[in-house]
Amino acid sequence: MFGFRKPNINDGLQIYNNTPGAVLVDVRTKDEFAMGRIPGSVNVPLNRLKSIEEYADKDTPIFLYCLNGARAERALKRLRRKGYTRAVCLGGVKGYSGSVENGRG
């Protein structure tokens, strides 16, 4: 291979936890989010990414995840085009080894 490595969500979450003011964003659908989320995350579905402004400005560190990483990667590209230079793709929750909480409420 050429050294390409998918993001490791667990490693990325350690960085998120040590980044003051960071926002953890789940870009899955509302229904997917309701089935279980990483504690502390907010739901901004990919098709509603414009509403990210409710949670973060362009200087806020944003850590994105979805189910397998594809939507989070698309969200990252969209946010970077809009000037969110501190956004990072964590990959997919499928690789997450921690506890999840109910996404409702």
A tleap script that builds the chain and sets N, CA, C and O, in Angstrom:
source leaprc.protein.ff14SB
mol = sequence {
  NMET PHE GLY PHE ARG LYS PRO ASN ILE ASN
  ASP GLY LEU GLN ILE TYR ASN ASN THR PRO
  GLY ALA VAL LEU VAL ASP VAL ARG THR LYS
  ASP GLU PHE ALA MET GLY ARG ILE PRO GLY
  SER VAL ASN VAL PRO LEU ASN ARG LEU LYS
  SER ILE GLU GLU TYR ALA ASP LYS ASP THR
  PRO ILE PHE LEU TYR CYS LEU ASN GLY ALA
  ARG ALA GLU ARG ALA LEU LYS ARG LEU ARG
  ARG LYS GLY TYR THR ARG ALA VAL CYS LEU
  GLY GLY VAL LYS GLY TYR SER GLY SER VAL
  GLU ASN GLY ARG CGLY
}
set mol.1.N position { 0.836 -1.187 0.000 }
set mol.1.CA position { 0.000 0.000 0.000 }
set mol.1.C position { 0.878 1.247 0.000 }
set mol.1.O position { 2.105 1.165 0.054 }
set mol.2.N position { 0.223 2.393 -0.062 }
set mol.2.CA position { 0.924 3.664 -0.158 }
set mol.2.C position { 0.893 4.446 1.146 }
set mol.2.O position { 1.075 5.663 1.137 }
set mol.3.N position { 0.670 3.776 2.252 }
set mol.3.CA position { 0.661 4.458 3.526 }
set mol.3.C position { -0.661 5.115 3.883 }
set mol.3.O position { -0.761 5.777 4.916 }
set mol.4.N position { -1.679 4.944 3.044 }
set mol.4.CA position { -2.986 5.513 3.350 }
set mol.4.C position { -3.609 4.727 4.488 }
set mol.4.O position { -3.640 3.497 4.464 }
set mol.5.N position { -4.097 5.436 5.470 }
set mol.5.CA position { -4.709 4.802 6.626 }
set mol.5.C position { -6.004 5.520 6.953 }
set mol.5.O position { -6.023 6.748 7.041 }
set mol.6.N position { -7.073 4.786 7.132 }
set mol.6.CA position { -8.338 5.388 7.534 }
set mol.6.C position { -8.181 5.984 8.929 }
set mol.6.O position { -7.383 5.500 9.732 }
set mol.7.N position { -8.949 7.044 9.212 }
set mol.7.CA position { -8.884 7.610 10.561 }
set mol.7.C position { -9.323 6.585 11.600 }
set mol.7.O position { -10.220 5.781 11.344 }
set mol.8.N position { -8.699 6.612 12.756 }
set mol.8.CA position { -9.105 5.759 13.867 }
set mol.8.C position { -9.936 6.630 14.806 }
set mol.8.O position { -9.411 7.541 15.446 }
set mol.9.N position { -11.217 6.347 14.881 }
set mol.9.CA position { -12.122 7.185 15.660 }
set mol.9.C position { -11.723 7.241 17.133 }
set mol.9.O position { -11.887 8.280 17.773 }
set mol.10.N position { -11.209 6.155 17.672 }
set mol.10.CA position { -10.835 6.137 19.083 }
set mol.10.C position { -9.639 7.054 19.354 }
set mol.10.O position { -9.616 7.761 20.361 }
set mol.11.N position { -8.661 7.044 18.470 }
set mol.11.CA position { -7.521 7.960 18.601 }
set mol.11.C position { -7.986 9.404 18.440 }
set mol.11.O position { -7.566 10.289 19.186 }
set mol.12.N position { -8.850 9.631 17.467 }
set mol.12.CA position { -9.368 10.972 17.223 }
set mol.12.C position { -10.164 11.519 18.394 }
set mol.12.O position { -10.109 12.715 18.679 }
set mol.13.N position { -10.905 10.649 19.075 }
set mol.13.CA position { -11.686 11.092 20.231 }
set mol.13.C position { -10.792 11.499 21.395 }
set mol.13.O position { -11.161 12.370 22.182 }
set mol.14.N position { -9.635 10.887 21.511 }
set mol.14.CA position { -8.688 11.317 22.548 }
set mol.14.C position { -8.232 12.748 22.262 }
set mol.14.O position { -8.117 13.560 23.180 }
set mol.15.N position { -7.977 13.049 21.009 }
set mol.15.CA position { -7.584 14.412 20.632 }
set mol.15.C position { -8.745 15.370 20.890 }
set mol.15.O position { -8.549 16.456 21.435 }
set mol.16.N position { -9.953 14.965 20.499 }
set mol.16.CA position { -11.147 15.784 20.750 }
set mol.16.C position { -11.265 16.099 22.242 }
set mol.16.O position { -11.472 17.254 22.616 }
set mol.17.N position { -11.135 15.092 23.083 }
set mol.17.CA position { -11.277 15.278 24.528 }
set mol.17.C position { -10.228 16.217 25.108 }
set mol.17.O position { -10.443 16.805 26.168 }
set mol.18.N position { -9.111 16.361 24.438 }
set mol.18.CA position { -8.040 17.243 24.904 }
set mol.18.C position { -7.992 18.572 24.162 }
set mol.18.O position { -7.015 19.312 24.273 }
set mol.19.N position { -9.048 18.879 23.404 }
set mol.19.CA position { -9.096 20.121 22.629 }
set mol.19.C position { -10.155 21.042 23.223 }
set mol.19.O position { -11.349 20.805 23.046 }
set mol.20.N position { -9.732 22.083 23.921 }
set mol.20.CA position { -10.702 23.008 24.525 }
set mol.20.C position { -11.616 23.639 23.472 }
set mol.20.O position { -11.166 24.062 22.407 }
set mol.21.N position { -12.915 23.691 23.799 }
set mol.21.CA position { -13.885 24.326 22.920 }
set mol.21.C position { -14.302 23.518 21.710 }
set mol.21.O position { -15.066 24.007 20.878 }
set mol.22.N position { -13.816 22.288 21.591 }
set mol.22.CA position { -14.138 21.458 20.426 }
set mol.22.C position { -15.585 20.986 20.463 }
set mol.22.O position { -16.185 20.849 21.530 }
set mol.23.N position { -16.133 20.739 19.275 }
set mol.23.CA position { -17.490 20.227 19.121 }
set mol.23.C position { -17.416 18.895 18.387 }
set mol.23.O position { -16.757 18.777 17.354 }
set mol.24.N position { -18.104 17.896 18.934 }
set mol.24.CA position { -18.171 16.559 18.330 }
set mol.24.C position { -19.490 16.462 17.576 }
set mol.24.O position { -20.561 16.573 18.173 }
set mol.25.N position { -19.413 16.255 16.265 }
set mol.25.CA position { -20.601 16.303 15.402 }
set mol.25.C position { -20.823 14.962 14.714 }
set mol.25.O position { -19.943 14.434 14.034 }
set mol.26.N position { -22.016 14.432 14.910 }
set mol.26.CA position { -22.477 13.205 14.254 }
set mol.26.C position { -23.283 13.632 13.037 }
set mol.26.O position { -24.317 14.284 13.185 }
set mol.27.N position { -22.833 13.279 11.843 }
set mol.27.CA position { -23.517 13.710 10.623 }
set mol.27.C position { -24.490 12.656 10.081 }
set mol.27.O position { -24.961 12.771 8.950 }
set mol.28.N position { -24.787 11.641 10.875 }
set mol.28.CA position { -25.771 10.638 10.454 }
set mol.28.C position { -27.178 11.234 10.520 }
set mol.28.O position { -27.367 12.353 10.999 }
set mol.29.N position { -28.142 10.488 10.043 }
set mol.29.CA position { -29.535 10.944 10.083 }
set mol.29.C position { -30.020 11.020 11.521 }
set mol.29.O position { -29.417 10.452 12.431 }
set mol.30.N position { -31.119 11.734 11.704 }
set mol.30.CA position { -31.721 11.862 13.030 }
set mol.30.C position { -32.079 10.490 13.603 }
set mol.30.O position { -31.885 10.251 14.795 }
set mol.31.N position { -32.598 9.588 12.771 }
set mol.31.CA position { -32.962 8.245 13.240 }
set mol.31.C position { -31.735 7.435 13.659 }
set mol.31.O position { -31.764 6.743 14.676 }
set mol.32.N position { -30.660 7.520 12.877 }
set mol.32.CA position { -29.426 6.816 13.241 }
set mol.32.C position { -28.870 7.356 14.556 }
set mol.32.O position { -28.430 6.595 15.417 }
set mol.33.N position { -28.897 8.662 14.696 }
set mol.33.CA position { -28.411 9.322 15.906 }
set mol.33.C position { -29.208 8.857 17.122 }
set mol.33.O position { -28.642 8.613 18.187 }
set mol.34.N position { -30.535 8.735 16.954 }
set mol.34.CA position { -31.409 8.318 18.053 }
set mol.34.C position { -31.129 6.893 18.514 }
set mol.34.O position { -31.392 6.550 19.666 }
set mol.35.N position { -30.600 6.066 17.624 }
set mol.35.CA position { -30.310 4.670 17.988 }
set mol.35.C position { -29.079 4.561 18.887 }
set mol.35.O position { -28.886 3.542 19.550 }
set mol.36.N position { -28.267 5.579 18.913 }
set mol.36.CA position { -27.098 5.568 19.776 }
set mol.36.C position { -26.025 6.496 19.243 }
set mol.36.O position { -25.727 6.506 18.048 }
set mol.37.N position { -25.447 7.279 20.151 }
set mol.37.CA position { -24.429 8.240 19.767 }
set mol.37.C position { -23.260 8.196 20.736 }
set mol.37.O position { -23.358 7.651 21.836 }
set mol.38.N position { -22.171 8.772 20.308 }
set mol.38.CA position { -21.031 8.930 21.192 }
set mol.38.C position { -21.400 10.026 22.187 }
set mol.38.O position { -21.854 11.096 21.782 }
set mol.39.N position { -21.213 9.778 23.477 }
set mol.39.CA position { -21.588 10.784 24.477 }
set mol.39.C position { -20.967 12.150 24.182 }
set mol.39.O position { -19.784 12.266 23.865 }
set mol.40.N position { -21.810 13.177 24.299 }
set mol.40.CA position { -21.364 14.543 24.087 }
set mol.40.C position { -21.487 15.045 22.669 }
set mol.40.O position { -21.224 16.219 22.406 }
set mol.41.N position { -21.880 14.188 21.749 }
set mol.41.CA position { -21.976 14.616 20.351 }
set mol.41.C position { -23.311 15.302 20.084 }
set mol.41.O position { -24.305 15.073 20.773 }
set mol.42.N position { -23.297 16.151 19.061 }
set mol.42.CA position { -24.512 16.796 18.583 }
set mol.42.C position { -24.803 16.259 17.188 }
set mol.42.O position { -23.896 15.847 16.465 }
set mol.43.N position { -26.074 16.270 16.821 }
set mol.43.CA position { -26.480 15.735 15.527 }
set mol.43.C position { -26.701 16.858 14.526 }
set mol.43.O position { -27.588 17.695 14.699 }
set mol.44.N position { -25.885 16.867 13.478 }
set mol.44.CA position { -26.054 17.780 12.352 }
set mol.44.C position { -25.972 16.903 11.106 }
set mol.44.O position { -24.890 16.721 10.548 }
set mol.45.N position { -27.119 16.353 10.663 }
set mol.45.CA position { -27.109 15.471 9.496 }
set mol.45.C position { -26.448 16.135 8.289 }
set mol.45.O position { -26.528 17.351 8.113 }
set mol.46.N position { -25.807 15.333 7.477 }
set mol.46.CA position { -25.100 15.832 6.311 }
set mol.46.C position { -25.978 16.752 5.466 }
set mol.46.O position { -25.510 17.784 4.985 }
set mol.47.N position { -27.248 16.387 5.282 }
set mol.47.CA position { -28.134 17.198 4.439 }
set mol.47.C position { -28.605 18.482 5.124 }
set mol.47.O position { -29.332 19.273 4.524 }
set mol.48.N position { -28.192 18.693 6.384 }
set mol.48.CA position { -28.538 19.916 7.117 }
set mol.48.C position { -27.277 20.601 7.657 }
set mol.48.O position { -27.312 21.285 8.680 }
set mol.49.N position { -26.186 20.401 6.955 }
set mol.49.CA position { -24.892 20.877 7.428 }
set mol.49.C position { -24.843 22.395 7.613 }
set mol.49.O position { -24.018 22.899 8.375 }
set mol.50.N position { -25.711 23.116 6.929 }
set mol.50.CA position { -25.744 24.574 7.114 }
set mol.50.C position { -26.043 24.946 8.557 }
set mol.50.O position { -25.636 26.014 9.015 }
set mol.51.N position { -26.749 24.084 9.281 }
set mol.51.CA position { -27.091 24.389 10.670 }
set mol.51.C position { -25.900 24.218 11.627 }
set mol.51.O position { -26.060 24.395 12.835 }
set mol.52.N position { -24.720 23.878 11.113 }
set mol.52.CA position { -23.523 23.759 11.948 }
set mol.52.C position { -23.250 25.083 12.666 }
set mol.52.O position { -22.644 25.099 13.738 }
set mol.53.N position { -23.697 26.184 12.077 }
set mol.53.CA position { -23.479 27.506 12.661 }
set mol.53.C position { -24.117 27.644 14.041 }
set mol.53.O position { -23.730 28.520 14.814 }
set mol.54.N position { -25.095 26.784 14.358 }
set mol.54.CA position { -25.709 26.798 15.679 }
set mol.54.C position { -24.728 26.306 16.753 }
set mol.54.O position { -24.876 26.637 17.929 }
set mol.55.N position { -23.747 25.531 16.353 }
set mol.55.CA position { -22.834 24.882 17.297 }
set mol.55.C position { -21.395 25.378 17.210 }
set mol.55.O position { -20.645 25.282 18.181 }
set mol.56.N position { -21.012 25.902 16.063 }
set mol.56.CA position { -19.601 26.223 15.865 }
set mol.56.C position { -19.426 27.362 14.876 }
set mol.56.O position { -20.169 27.480 13.901 }
set mol.57.N position { -18.428 28.201 15.146 }
set mol.57.CA position { -18.058 29.191 14.146 }
set mol.57.C position { -16.846 28.665 13.384 }
set mol.57.O position { -16.396 27.546 13.632 }
set mol.58.N position { -16.329 29.445 12.479 }
set mol.58.CA position { -15.264 28.956 11.599 }
set mol.58.C position { -13.943 28.708 12.313 }
set mol.58.O position { -13.051 28.070 11.754 }
set mol.59.N position { -13.803 29.200 13.534 }
set mol.59.CA position { -12.578 28.975 14.302 }
set mol.59.C position { -12.694 27.829 15.304 }
set mol.59.O position { -11.712 27.483 15.962 }
set mol.60.N position { -13.864 27.247 15.424 }
set mol.60.CA position { -14.100 26.173 16.384 }
set mol.60.C position { -13.531 24.853 15.867 }
set mol.60.O position { -13.744 24.506 14.705 }
set mol.61.N position { -12.812 24.114 16.709 }
set mol.61.CA position { -12.389 22.765 16.308 }
set mol.61.C position { -13.629 21.861 16.221 }
set mol.61.O position { -14.367 21.720 17.196 }
set mol.62.N position { -13.847 21.263 15.070 }
set mol.62.CA position { -15.012 20.401 14.834 }
set mol.62.C position { -14.508 19.004 14.491 }
set mol.62.O position { -13.683 18.831 13.594 }
set mol.63.N position { -15.018 18.009 15.217 }
set mol.63.CA position { -14.658 16.614 14.991 }
set mol.63.C position { -15.897 15.898 14.469 }
set mol.63.O position { -16.909 15.818 15.166 }
set mol.64.N position { -15.823 15.380 13.252 }
set mol.64.CA position { -16.958 14.791 12.552 }
set mol.64.C position { -16.895 13.266 12.535 }
set mol.64.O position { -15.824 12.681 12.376 }
set mol.65.N position { -18.049 12.634 12.699 }
set mol.65.CA position { -18.124 11.188 12.499 }
set mol.65.C position { -19.490 10.818 11.935 }
set mol.65.O position { -20.437 11.602 11.995 }
set mol.66.N position { -19.573 9.616 11.391 }
set mol.66.CA position { -20.830 9.066 10.879 }
set mol.66.C position { -20.803 7.560 11.148 }
set mol.66.O position { -20.232 7.130 12.150 }
set mol.67.N position { -21.398 6.767 10.291 }
set mol.67.CA position { -21.415 5.319 10.498 }
set mol.67.C position { -20.094 4.678 10.102 }
set mol.67.O position { -19.493 3.949 10.890 }
set mol.68.N position { -19.637 4.950 8.874 }
set mol.68.CA position { -18.398 4.303 8.417 }
set mol.68.C position { -17.330 5.285 7.952 }
set mol.68.O position { -16.242 4.870 7.552 }
set mol.69.N position { -17.626 6.578 7.998 }
set mol.69.CA position { -16.642 7.602 7.660 }
set mol.69.C position { -16.892 8.341 6.358 }
set mol.69.O position { -16.348 9.427 6.161 }
set mol.70.N position { -17.700 7.784 5.463 }
set mol.70.CA position { -17.905 8.406 4.148 }
set mol.70.C position { -18.640 9.741 4.246 }
set mol.70.O position { -18.218 10.725 3.637 }
set mol.71.N position { -19.733 9.784 5.004 }
set mol.71.CA position { -20.472 11.045 5.139 }
set mol.71.C position { -19.659 12.090 5.907 }
set mol.71.O position { -19.712 13.279 5.592 }
set mol.72.N position { -18.916 11.644 6.908 }
set mol.72.CA position { -18.069 12.576 7.664 }
set mol.72.C position { -17.002 13.176 6.757 }
set mol.72.O position { -16.666 14.353 6.885 }
set mol.73.N position { -16.479 12.384 5.855 }
set mol.73.CA position { -15.481 12.883 4.899 }
set mol.73.C position { -16.113 13.908 3.950 }
set mol.73.O position { -15.493 14.925 3.636 }
set mol.74.N position { -17.351 13.644 3.490 }
set mol.74.CA position { -18.052 14.610 2.637 }
set mol.74.C position { -18.337 15.898 3.409 }
set mol.74.O position { -18.189 16.997 2.875 }
set mol.75.N position { -18.748 15.750 4.669 }
set mol.75.CA position { -19.009 16.924 5.503 }
set mol.75.C position { -17.740 17.743 5.686 }
set mol.75.O position { -17.779 18.972 5.637 }
set mol.76.N position { -16.625 17.072 5.896 }
set mol.76.CA position { -15.343 17.765 6.051 }
set mol.76.C position { -15.030 18.611 4.818 }
set mol.76.O position { -14.646 19.774 4.939 }
set mol.77.N position { -15.192 18.035 3.652 }
set mol.77.CA position { -14.917 18.767 2.407 }
set mol.77.C position { -15.822 19.981 2.273 }
set mol.77.O position { -15.366 21.055 1.879 }
set mol.78.N position { -17.105 19.822 2.598 }
set mol.78.CA position { -18.043 20.940 2.508 }
set mol.78.C position { -17.677 22.044 3.501 }
set mol.78.O position { -17.694 23.227 3.159 }
set mol.79.N position { -17.349 21.649 4.722 }
set mol.79.CA position { -17.001 22.644 5.735 }
set mol.79.C position { -15.708 23.375 5.382 }
set mol.79.O position { -15.604 24.586 5.577 }
set mol.80.N position { -14.740 22.652 4.871 }
set mol.80.CA position { -13.478 23.303 4.485 }
set mol.80.C position { -13.716 24.328 3.383 }
set mol.80.O position { -13.118 25.404 3.395 }
set mol.81.N position { -14.596 23.996 2.422 }
set mol.81.CA position { -14.921 24.956 1.357 }
set mol.81.C position { -15.579 26.215 1.928 }
set mol.81.O position { -15.448 27.300 1.361 }
set mol.82.N position { -16.286 26.068 3.050 }
set mol.82.CA position { -16.953 27.201 3.682 }
set mol.82.C position { -16.036 27.946 4.647 }
set mol.82.O position { -16.453 28.934 5.252 }
set mol.83.N position { -14.790 27.487 4.800 }
set mol.83.CA position { -13.841 28.201 5.644 }
set mol.83.C position { -13.643 27.642 7.040 }
set mol.83.O position { -12.976 28.267 7.864 }
set mol.84.N position { -14.210 26.478 7.321 }
set mol.84.CA position { -14.011 25.834 8.617 }
set mol.84.C position { -12.688 25.060 8.565 }
set mol.84.O position { -12.661 23.869 8.255 }
set mol.85.N position { -11.617 25.750 8.871 }
set mol.85.CA position { -10.278 25.176 8.704 }
set mol.85.C position { -9.876 24.226 9.824 }
set mol.85.O position { -8.890 23.501 9.692 }
set mol.86.N position { -10.628 24.218 10.931 }
set mol.86.CA position { -10.260 23.366 12.062 }
set mol.86.C position { -11.145 22.124 12.174 }
set mol.86.O position { -11.223 21.505 13.235 }
set mol.87.N position { -11.809 21.764 11.078 }
set mol.87.CA position { -12.649 20.559 11.058 }
set mol.87.C position { -11.783 19.334 10.763 }
set mol.87.O position { -10.822 19.400 9.997 }
set mol.88.N position { -12.151 18.215 11.392 }
set mol.88.CA position { -11.414 16.963 11.264 }
set mol.88.C position { -12.410 15.818 11.105 }
set mol.88.O position { -13.449 15.804 11.764 }
set mol.89.N position { -12.101 14.866 10.241 }
set mol.89.CA position { -12.922 13.659 10.089 }
set mol.89.C position { -12.369 12.573 11.003 }
set mol.89.O position { -11.203 12.191 10.897 }
set mol.90.N position { -13.220 12.078 11.904 }
set mol.90.CA position { -12.821 10.992 12.801 }
set mol.90.C position { -13.057 9.615 12.199 }
set mol.90.O position { -12.483 8.628 12.659 }
set mol.91.N position { -13.894 9.544 11.181 }
set mol.91.CA position { -14.220 8.247 10.600 }
set mol.91.C position { -15.603 7.792 11.027 }
set mol.91.O position { -16.520 8.598 11.187 }
set mol.92.N position { -15.738 6.473 11.211 }
set mol.92.CA position { -17.047 5.900 11.490 }
set mol.92.C position { -17.207 5.344 12.885 }
set mol.92.O position { -16.275 4.805 13.482 }
set mol.93.N position { -18.421 5.493 13.386 }
set mol.93.CA position { -18.759 4.986 14.716 }
set mol.93.C position { -18.662 3.456 14.762 }
set mol.93.O position { -18.580 2.870 15.842 }
set mol.94.N position { -18.672 2.815 13.596 }
set mol.94.CA position { -18.507 1.349 13.554 }
set mol.94.C position { -17.210 0.914 14.222 }
set mol.94.O position { -17.132 -0.185 14.770 }
set mol.95.N position { -16.198 1.767 14.179 }
set mol.95.CA position { -14.918 1.433 14.780 }
set mol.95.C position { -14.753 1.915 16.207 }
set mol.95.O position { -13.689 1.746 16.802 }
set mol.96.N position { -15.793 2.511 16.762 }
set mol.96.CA position { -15.748 3.082 18.101 }
set mol.96.C position { -15.829 1.989 19.148 }
set mol.96.O position { -16.669 1.094 19.043 }
set mol.97.N position { -14.970 2.046 20.155 }
set mol.97.CA position { -14.942 0.985 21.162 }
set mol.97.C position { -15.495 1.418 22.515 }
set mol.97.O position { -15.489 0.626 23.458 }
set mol.98.N position { -15.971 2.652 22.630 }
set mol.98.CA position { -16.511 3.132 23.902 }
set mol.98.C position { -18.002 2.898 24.025 }
set mol.98.O position { -18.618 2.212 23.210 }
set mol.99.N position { -18.564 3.487 25.067 }
set mol.99.CA position { -19.997 3.339 25.302 }
set mol.99.C position { -20.766 4.341 24.443 }
set mol.99.O position { -20.239 5.379 24.044 }
set mol.100.N position { -22.010 4.003 24.174 }
set mol.100.CA position { -22.905 4.896 23.439 }
set mol.100.C position { -24.062 5.253 24.340 }
set mol.100.O position { -24.369 4.544 25.298 }
set mol.101.N position { -24.703 6.370 24.017 }
set mol.101.CA position { -25.888 6.771 24.774 }
set mol.101.C position { -27.022 7.021 23.805 }
set mol.101.O position { -26.809 7.231 22.611 }
set mol.102.N position { -28.230 6.994 24.341 }
set mol.102.CA position { -29.409 7.270 23.527 }
set mol.102.C position { -29.301 8.659 22.973 }
set mol.102.O position { -28.966 9.598 23.696 }
set mol.103.N position { -29.582 8.806 21.688 }
set mol.103.CA position { -29.452 10.095 21.021 }
set mol.103.C position { -30.633 11.015 21.188 }
set mol.103.O position { -30.558 12.175 20.785 }
set mol.104.N position { -31.703 10.552 21.756 }
set mol.104.CA position { -32.880 11.420 21.962 }
set mol.104.C position { -32.694 12.201 23.250 }
set mol.104.O position { -32.099 11.733 24.220 }
set mol.105.N position { -33.229 13.411 23.213 }
set mol.105.CA position { -33.255 14.204 24.444 }
set mol.105.C position { -32.119 15.133 24.625 }
set mol.105.O position { -32.055 15.842 25.630 }
savepdb mol mol.pdb
quit
